[in-house]
Amino acid sequence: MTARKSGSSFTGGGHAELAEQPPLRCRSEAQFEDEELGELEHRPASRRLPSRRARALACLAFVVIGVVAGDLLLQHFAGVGSLDLAKSSKLLDVVQFQAGNLVRGHHVNLAWFLSELPPAHVVAQWNETELDQKLHVLSRWDGFYSHAQWRAFVMAQIRPLHLSASSTFRYLEVGLGVGAFAREILRAFPHATGLGFDLVPQAVQIASAVLPRDRMNATVGDMVDIRGPSHAFDLVLVPGALCYLSSMDSVRTAVAGFSRVLREKGCVCASMLSSETSRKGSCNVRIPKAFWKEDVRQKPFELQLVSIEEMDSWGLAHSLGRYAVCLQKVGNGGMASAAMTNLRHS
């Protein structure tokens, strides 16, 4: 699970713009868009400007050509004997990924993450010691002085659930990344199985290469558009990805999806959250703590707060100024379901 830096807005899209701007005056963005779209409806199609998204895609096409051509020219003038098309192809992958997000209405910038990922077949050759030392760094979970510190960071995020090593559960990991978080979960709980998804296909390929396929499935997916059946998981883990959404509307959509796939009395844990009073850091959205204490108790969430914890108290890298929460899906009855019984006491 990657500190995923699974990104900014996952919903939304572009809109057309006016050819002639009205006199300058103070207007809200919503008012501007309403006026903009209203005038366009009465403009002949031949006079309409391309949409903002179409123009952005056209710019990206020029970027693709510029990136590849520029890189090849640099290689040529640097005296490289043969042009490294593989290197240029990797740069092209970055641009294509960003273009794909734009087409889908995503305004997420994960190029910083994608551009430095090695090929999956390279990571697949690492031994256990190398995976302990390097896998979490690929997901930008760096700053830990030892593998023991990294493992402590992972376990701290589910500590409020009081799971035992013999617990049997199926879990969903949101923001799987290269599988560093999942690798520790599967090690700590040998009877656990799961599914993880991430926006970055190259990261998912690495996760598929390093995680046991009989226990963990890795796929490309989007937290605001979770596919699959309802009531399928005992646990949903969101280590770091949620705050990269661009708005509280997107957060609500994602959390509603987490609740939908949870079984009765199942739990969801999310970390690396930025509150309304904490530093924002790399997060795109601050999530008020009142959301977890009050809002999620209502439909469509129907979640109950189990714990809310200042991550500063962990004394570990990536913890300062952030908080973590665990919640339980509220059932119709007061007795723990079989899913929770298995989750805690198997």
C-alpha positions as CSV (number, residue, x, y, z in Angstrom):
1,M,0.0,0.0,0.0
2,T,1.4,2.8,-0.9
3,A,1.7,6.0,0.7
4,R,0.1,6.6,-1.9
5,K,0.2,8.7,-3.1
6,S,-2.9,8.0,-4.9
7,G,-3.7,11.5,-5.8
8,S,-5.7,14.5,-6.2
9,S,-9.2,14.6,-7.6
10,F,-10.6,11.4,-9.0
11,T,-13.8,12.8,-10.2
12,G,-14.9,15.7,-12.3
13,G,-14.2,16.9,-15.8
14,G,-13.6,19.9,-18.0
15,H,-16.0,22.4,-19.5
16,A,-16.0,24.7,-22.5
17,E,-14.8,28.3,-22.3
18,L,-16.1,31.6,-23.7
19,A,-14.6,33.1,-26.8
20,E,-15.3,36.6,-25.5
21,Q,-15.1,37.4,-21.8
22,P,-17.9,39.6,-20.3
23,P,-16.9,42.8,-18.4
24,L,-14.7,42.1,-15.5
25,R,-16.6,41.7,-12.2
26,C,-16.5,39.6,-9.1
27,R,-18.1,36.2,-9.7
28,S,-17.8,32.9,-8.1
29,E,-16.4,30.0,-10.1
30,A,-19.8,28.3,-10.2
31,Q,-21.4,31.5,-11.5
32,F,-18.7,31.8,-14.2
33,E,-19.3,28.2,-15.3
34,D,-23.1,28.7,-15.4
35,E,-22.7,31.8,-17.6
36,E,-20.1,30.1,-19.7
37,L,-22.1,27.0,-20.5
38,G,-25.3,29.0,-21.0
39,E,-23.8,31.2,-23.7
40,L,-22.2,28.2,-25.4
41,E,-25.6,26.5,-25.8
42,H,-26.6,29.3,-28.1
43,R,-23.4,29.5,-30.1
44,P,-23.1,27.7,-33.4
45,A,-21.0,24.6,-33.2
46,S,-18.6,26.0,-35.8
47,R,-17.8,28.9,-33.5
48,R,-17.3,27.0,-30.3
49,L,-13.8,26.7,-28.9
50,P,-12.5,23.3,-28.0
51,S,-13.1,22.3,-24.4
52,R,-10.5,22.9,-21.8
53,R,-9.9,19.1,-21.6
54,A,-9.5,18.9,-25.4
55,R,-7.0,21.7,-25.4
56,A,-5.1,20.1,-22.5
57,L,-4.9,16.8,-24.4
58,A,-3.6,18.6,-27.4
59,C,-0.9,20.2,-25.3
60,L,-0.1,16.8,-23.8
61,A,0.4,15.5,-27.4
62,F,3.0,18.1,-28.0
63,V,4.6,17.3,-24.6
64,V,4.8,13.6,-25.6
65,I,6.6,14.5,-28.8
66,G,8.8,17.0,-27.0
67,V,9.7,14.7,-24.1
68,V,10.8,11.8,-26.4
69,A,12.5,14.0,-29.0
70,G,14.3,16.0,-26.4
71,D,15.5,13.0,-24.5
72,L,16.8,11.4,-27.7
73,L,18.6,14.6,-28.7
74,L,20.2,14.8,-25.2
75,Q,21.4,11.3,-25.6
76,H,22.8,12.1,-29.0
77,F,24.7,15.2,-27.9
78,A,25.9,13.4,-24.8
79,G,27.8,11.0,-27.0
80,V,25.7,8.0,-26.3
81,G,26.7,5.3,-28.7
82,S,23.2,4.0,-29.3
83,L,20.0,5.7,-28.4
84,D,18.2,4.3,-25.4
85,L,14.6,3.9,-26.6
86,A,13.7,2.1,-23.4
87,K,14.5,5.2,-21.4
88,S,12.4,7.4,-23.7
89,S,9.6,4.8,-23.5
90,K,9.6,5.2,-19.7
91,L,9.2,8.9,-20.0
92,L,6.4,8.4,-22.4
93,D,4.7,6.1,-19.9
94,V,4.6,9.0,-17.4
95,V,3.0,11.3,-19.9
96,Q,0.5,8.7,-21.1
97,F,-0.5,8.0,-17.5
98,Q,-1.1,11.7,-16.9
99,A,-3.1,12.0,-20.1
100,G,-5.2,9.0,-19.1
101,N,-6.1,10.6,-15.8
102,L,-7.0,13.8,-17.6
103,V,-9.3,11.9,-20.0
104,R,-11.1,10.3,-17.0
105,G,-11.4,13.6,-15.3
106,H,-8.6,12.9,-12.7
107,H,-6.4,15.8,-11.8
108,V,-3.8,13.7,-10.0
109,N,-0.1,14.2,-10.4
110,L,1.7,10.9,-9.7
111,A,4.5,11.5,-12.1
112,W,6.9,11.9,-9.2
113,F,6.0,8.4,-8.1
114,L,5.7,6.7,-11.5
115,S,8.9,8.1,-13.0
116,E,11.3,6.3,-10.6
117,L,9.7,2.9,-10.4
118,P,11.9,0.1,-11.7
119,P,10.5,-2.6,-14.0
120,A,8.5,-5.3,-12.2
121,H,10.9,-8.0,-13.4
122,V,13.8,-6.3,-11.7
123,V,12.0,-6.1,-8.3
124,A,10.9,-9.7,-8.7
125,Q,14.6,-10.7,-8.5
126,W,15.2,-9.1,-5.1
127,N,15.7,-11.4,-2.2
128,E,13.8,-11.1,1.1
129,T,16.4,-8.9,2.6
130,E,16.4,-6.5,-0.3
131,L,12.6,-6.4,-0.2
132,D,12.7,-5.6,3.5
133,Q,15.1,-2.7,2.8
134,K,13.9,-1.3,-0.4
135,L,10.3,-2.1,-1.2
136,H,8.7,0.5,1.1
137,V,11.1,3.1,-0.2
138,L,9.7,2.6,-3.8
139,S,6.3,3.7,-2.3
140,R,7.9,6.8,-0.9
141,W,7.6,5.4,2.6
142,D,11.2,6.5,3.3
143,G,12.8,7.9,6.5
144,F,12.7,4.6,8.4
145,Y,16.0,3.6,9.9
146,S,15.3,-0.1,9.8
147,H,12.8,-2.6,8.6
148,A,11.6,-3.0,12.2
149,Q,10.6,0.7,12.2
150,W,8.7,0.3,9.0
151,R,6.8,-2.8,10.3
152,A,6.0,-0.9,13.5
153,F,4.5,1.9,11.4
154,V,2.3,-0.6,9.5
155,M,1.1,-2.4,12.6
156,A,0.3,0.9,14.4
157,Q,-2.4,1.7,11.8
158,I,-4.4,-1.4,12.8
159,R,-3.5,-1.6,16.5
160,P,-7.0,-0.4,17.7
161,L,-8.5,-3.5,16.2
162,H,-6.6,-5.8,18.6
163,L,-6.0,-8.5,16.0
164,S,-4.2,-11.7,16.9
165,A,-1.8,-13.5,14.7
166,S,-4.3,-16.3,14.2
167,S,-7.0,-13.9,12.9
168,T,-8.7,-14.9,9.7
169,F,-10.0,-12.1,7.5
170,R,-10.3,-10.9,3.9
171,Y,-9.3,-7.3,3.4
172,L,-9.2,-4.6,0.8
173,E,-6.2,-2.3,0.5
174,V,-6.8,1.1,-1.0
175,G,-3.7,2.5,-2.5
176,L,-1.7,-0.7,-2.8
177,G,1.3,0.8,-4.5
178,V,4.1,-1.7,-4.9
179,G,2.7,-3.9,-2.1
180,A,5.0,-2.8,0.7
181,F,2.2,-2.4,3.3
182,A,0.4,-5.6,2.1
183,R,3.6,-7.6,2.4
184,E,3.8,-6.8,6.1
185,I,0.0,-7.5,6.7
186,L,0.3,-10.9,5.1
187,R,3.4,-11.7,7.1
188,A,1.8,-10.7,10.4
189,F,-1.5,-12.5,9.7
190,P,-0.8,-15.8,7.8
191,H,-4.5,-16.6,7.5
192,A,-5.4,-13.3,5.9
193,T,-6.2,-12.8,2.2
194,G,-7.0,-9.7,0.3
195,L,-7.4,-7.6,-2.8
196,G,-5.5,-4.3,-3.4
197,F,-5.8,-1.7,-6.0
198,D,-3.9,1.4,-7.1
199,L,-4.1,4.1,-9.8
200,V,-0.6,3.4,-11.1
201,P,-0.4,0.3,-13.4
202,Q,3.4,0.0,-13.0
203,A,3.1,-0.1,-9.2
204,V,0.4,-2.8,-9.5
205,Q,2.7,-4.9,-11.7
206,I,5.4,-4.7,-9.0
207,A,2.9,-5.7,-6.3
208,S,1.8,-8.6,-8.3
209,A,5.4,-9.8,-8.7
210,V,6.3,-9.6,-5.0
211,L,3.1,-10.6,-3.2
212,P,1.8,-14.2,-3.0
213,R,-0.8,-14.6,-5.6
214,D,-2.7,-17.3,-3.8
215,R,-3.4,-14.7,-1.0
216,M,-3.3,-11.3,-2.5
217,N,-4.8,-10.0,-5.8
218,A,-3.5,-6.7,-7.2
219,T,-5.4,-4.6,-9.8
220,V,-5.7,-1.1,-11.1
221,G,-8.6,0.7,-9.5
222,D,-10.0,4.0,-8.2
223,M,-11.1,4.7,-4.7
224,V,-14.1,6.8,-5.8
225,D,-15.3,4.1,-8.1
226,I,-14.8,0.8,-6.3
227,R,-16.1,-2.1,-8.3
228,G,-17.2,-5.5,-7.1
229,P,-19.8,-7.0,-4.8
230,S,-21.0,-5.4,-1.6
231,H,-20.2,-7.0,1.8
232,A,-17.1,-8.7,0.5
233,F,-14.5,-7.7,3.0
234,D,-13.9,-7.9,6.8
235,L,-11.5,-5.0,6.7
236,V,-10.6,-2.0,4.5
237,L,-7.2,-0.5,4.9
238,V,-6.4,3.0,3.5
239,P,-2.8,3.8,4.5
240,G,-2.2,7.3,3.2
241,A,-4.3,7.5,0.1
242,L,-7.4,9.3,1.2
243,C,-6.0,12.7,1.8
244,Y,-4.8,12.9,-1.9
245,L,-8.4,13.3,-3.0
246,S,-9.2,16.9,-4.0
247,S,-12.4,17.6,-2.1
248,M,-14.6,16.5,0.8
249,D,-17.2,15.4,-1.8
250,S,-14.6,12.9,-3.2
251,V,-13.8,11.8,0.3
252,R,-17.5,11.2,1.1
253,T,-17.8,9.2,-2.2
254,A,-14.8,7.1,-1.3
255,V,-15.8,6.4,2.3
256,A,-19.3,5.4,1.2
257,G,-17.7,2.9,-1.1
258,F,-15.6,1.5,1.7
259,S,-18.7,1.0,3.7
260,R,-20.5,-0.7,0.9
261,V,-17.9,-3.4,0.4
262,L,-17.6,-4.0,4.2
263,R,-19.4,-6.9,5.9
264,E,-21.5,-6.2,8.9
265,K,-19.3,-5.2,11.9
266,G,-16.3,-5.0,9.5
267,C,-13.8,-2.3,10.1
268,V,-12.0,0.4,8.0
269,C,-8.8,2.1,9.1
270,A,-7.3,5.2,7.4
271,S,-4.1,7.0,8.2
272,M,-2.0,10.0,7.2
273,L,-5.0,12.3,7.5
274,S,-4.7,16.1,7.7
275,S,-7.2,17.8,10.0
276,E,-8.5,21.4,9.7
277,T,-5.9,22.5,12.2
278,S,-2.9,20.4,11.2
279,R,-0.3,21.1,8.5
280,K,-1.5,20.1,5.0
281,G,1.9,18.8,3.8
282,S,1.5,16.8,0.7
283,C,-2.3,16.3,1.3
284,N,-4.8,17.9,-1.1
285,V,-7.7,17.9,1.4
286,R,-8.1,18.4,5.1
287,I,-10.6,16.1,6.6
288,P,-12.3,17.5,9.8
289,K,-12.3,15.1,12.7
290,A,-16.0,15.8,13.1
291,F,-16.6,14.0,9.9
292,W,-15.6,10.7,11.5
293,K,-17.3,11.5,14.8
294,E,-20.6,12.6,13.4
295,D,-21.2,12.5,9.6
296,V,-20.2,8.9,9.0
297,R,-22.9,7.6,11.4
298,Q,-25.6,8.5,8.8
299,K,-26.4,6.8,5.5
300,P,-24.8,6.0,3.1
301,F,-21.8,5.4,5.5
302,E,-23.3,3.8,8.6
303,L,-20.0,3.7,10.4
304,Q,-19.1,4.0,14.0
305,L,-15.9,5.5,15.3
306,V,-13.6,3.0,17.0
307,S,-10.6,5.2,17.5
308,I,-9.0,8.5,16.4
309,E,-5.3,8.9,17.2
310,E,-2.7,11.6,16.7
311,M,0.0,9.9,14.8
312,D,2.6,12.1,16.5
313,S,2.5,9.7,19.4
314,W,3.9,6.9,17.3
315,G,7.3,8.7,17.1
316,L,7.9,7.4,13.6
317,A,8.6,8.8,10.2
318,H,5.6,10.3,8.3
319,S,3.6,10.6,11.5
320,L,4.1,14.2,12.5
321,G,1.0,16.4,12.2
322,R,-1.3,13.7,10.9
323,Y,-4.0,11.5,12.5
324,A,-5.4,8.1,11.9
325,V,-8.9,6.6,12.4
326,C,-10.5,3.2,12.6
327,L,-14.3,2.7,12.2
328,Q,-16.7,-0.2,12.4
329,K,-19.7,-0.8,10.1
330,V,-22.9,-0.5,12.2
331,G,-25.1,-3.6,12.0
332,N,-28.8,-4.0,12.8
333,G,-28.1,-6.0,15.9
334,G,-25.9,-5.5,18.9
335,M,-24.1,-8.8,18.6
336,A,-20.8,-9.1,16.8
337,S,-21.2,-10.8,13.4
338,A,-19.3,-13.9,12.3
339,A,-17.1,-11.7,10.3
340,M,-15.9,-9.7,13.3
341,T,-15.7,-12.9,15.4
342,N,-13.4,-14.4,12.8
343,L,-11.5,-11.1,12.4
344,R,-10.6,-10.9,16.1
345,H,-10.7,-14.3,17.6
346,S,-9.9,-17.0,15.0
